[in-house]
Amino acid sequence: MLARANVEGVGTRGYVPVLEMVVPQWSEIYEISKPSYLVVSSSGDELLMVVRCLEERDHEFSFVTADVKVFKLVRAGGASCYYYVEVEDLNGDAVFIGDSYSVAVPAAEFEGCEADTVYFSDDYVEVKPHYFHLGPHDIGKFNVKERKFASHYVADPAQNRGMPPPIWVFPTLMKQ
């Protein structure tokens, strides 16, 4: 599936700004209503798009992640011709997505991180403010290789009401 790009980057190193299209159209992959995140692999050589497929649960406006798909961007010969390929692993990375910064880290370098796993936190409070009173509740992890969900933090609903979504905090991402 080849497509022209619609996400653009602007560089200003010269006298005239340079505009380059870098990502194929979103509609080529998934419906625009599904949350998606662009993440650079920890090696810095791949651009990943992580897509969360949501489903409604329990009561109106309570959404949970029902599936996770990860795609990498691949160049197809021409300068502005790209396509996405779904991946079956993350090359040992752990990917963190949600309301804050999205990042990929080498899981082996972070104690407790699982390789080939997407960690996610609820980030729909601003998009769907009518369920803000529920607080963040869609928090978990998804192993891309095994295609399995698991919990990594279980929030207490009574204490979570009206709270903002959690954020990811890393002590350092730079090696000395």
C-alpha positions, 0 to 999 in steps of 0.5 A: 500500500503506497501513499503520498505523505501528509505529515510534513516537516519544515527545516530552516537551515538554508535561506528558504525553508525546506518542506518534506512530507514524511508519513503516509496518510492516516486513513490508509491504515486505520480509521482516524478515530483510533488513537495513534502515536508516532514513536522513534525506536530506541536505535533511532533508525525506525519510525513506529506508529502505534495504534490503539483500538478501543471498545466501549465497556461497562457503561457509556463513555468508558473505553478500554484498549481492545487491541494494539497494532504497531507499524513501521514506516518504510521508504519505497524507492522514491524520495517521498514514497512511503508505506507502513508495514505491521511489525510482530516485535519491537526489536527488544524495545519497550514502548510507552504511550499515553497522555504524555511523551511517547518513547521507546527504550531498550527494555534490557537497560531498564529493570522491570521493562519487558521487551517487545511490550507497549505500555499504555495509559489512559489519555481520553480525558481531554478528548472525552471530558464527559467521563472525566469523573471516572478518572483514568482507568485504561492502563495496561501493557500489551506484548506485541510478540505474544499478542497478550494484554496484562496489567502493570498498574491497577488504579483504585477507582475511588481515588482516581475520580477527577484525576488527570491521566498518568505520565511516564517518568524516566530517570534518564535516557542519556548514557554517561 
